[in-house]
Amino acid sequence: MEAEFEARIARGDTIEPKDWMPERYRKQLIRMMSQHAHSEVVGMLPEGNWITRAPSLRRKLSLLAKVQDEAGHGLYIYCGTETLGTSREELIDQLLAGTAKYSSIFNYPTLTWADMGAIGWLVDGAAIVNQTMLAKASYGPYARAMIRICKEENFHKRQGYEIMATLSAGTPAQQEMAQDALNRWWWPSLMMFGPSDKDSPNSAELLRWKVKQKGNDELRQRFINLTVPQASAIGLTIPDPVMKQDEKTGDWIPGPIDWDEFHQVITGNGPCNKERLAARNQAHAEGAWVREAAAAYAAKHHQRTAA
Ligand code: BYC
């Protein structure tokens, strides 16, 4: 069975929920998809924080729609994880208990309105680069979820970039706010792609099983190359004084990434880890009545249909 599975992967077949798969493949997918679903859900917090303070009705509507999309993304991916035999409740319990990972990026604070621009442009921009590849992942339900998610992320990125472009073309104080947001979000955005390939314990296996199509470093580089000209087009400066362009490849080579900071953040010691978990736990507790009502309604509906 193992040999047949490997042959299917090598042929580029898509693996579906009822197909035989090695336990390790299942485990790796649950790990990665749960981390991803939690990121979407926790990712609502930094932006949700600004909905009531958006500077115009138009901005408020876009931000509301974006944050709502992130909830939807979380739900698709939790459903995808259920096809592997792990319930959403189980995963959410792990998130609330602080034993599950979610993207490092959401442990940074959103200090000004420009952060809404920087998140849409950089964070969703990085997510698009990563997830366009995952849309070709070997596990069908995950790959299919990514197709719709990427379409929505494109809208998110544009609304963020438009906020940055507007601020950059504004008063000196607005320009400064946009540059300050870029300064604070640039390096954490690069960390979203995960550790360098040589320090990435999961990459080799995930690449072999075609869950990942590209390594962490290649995707990070792709994101940098896309973003550097976007920054200069709106008059912003990438906060990396040693970055330079490789003449042969055209790649923009960044200075060193602070991996100590990354490890601090993913082990629970980032600037907002505790605040994010507390907010999720509070929201979950306050939503208990909704879950109870939905379950009671479903039971009543089930009884009626049975009768
Ligand atoms: N943050 O062996 P590695 C969004 C962990 S949300 C935290 O390279 P892998 C949005 C990694 O889990 C979209 N942890 O791992 C939402 C592993 O630890 P464990 C977020 C990280 O899986 C709202 C260890 O480090 N996107 O777009 O091969 C508003 C070693 O790493 C991170 C996804 O979740 C990190 N940045 O590769 C706006 C994408 N990086 O699990 C926007 C899906 C690494 O062994 N995930 N770790 O304890 C992936 O593509 C891959 O899991 C990663 C890591 C590239 C992130």
Boltz pocket constraint, residues with backbone or C-beta under 6 A from the ligand:
constraints:
  - pocket:
      binder: B
      contacts: [[A, 31], [A, 32], [A, 35], [A, 36], [A, 37], [A, 39], [A, 40], [A, 41], [A, 42], [A, 43], [A, 44], [A, 70], [A, 101], [A, 102], [A, 103], [A, 104], [A, 105], [A, 119], [A, 123], [A, 124], [A, 127], [A, 130], [A, 191], [A, 192], [A, 193], [A, 194], [A, 195], [A, 199], [A, 200], [A, 201], [A, 202], [A, 203], [A, 206], [A, 216], [A, 266]]
      max_distance: 6.0
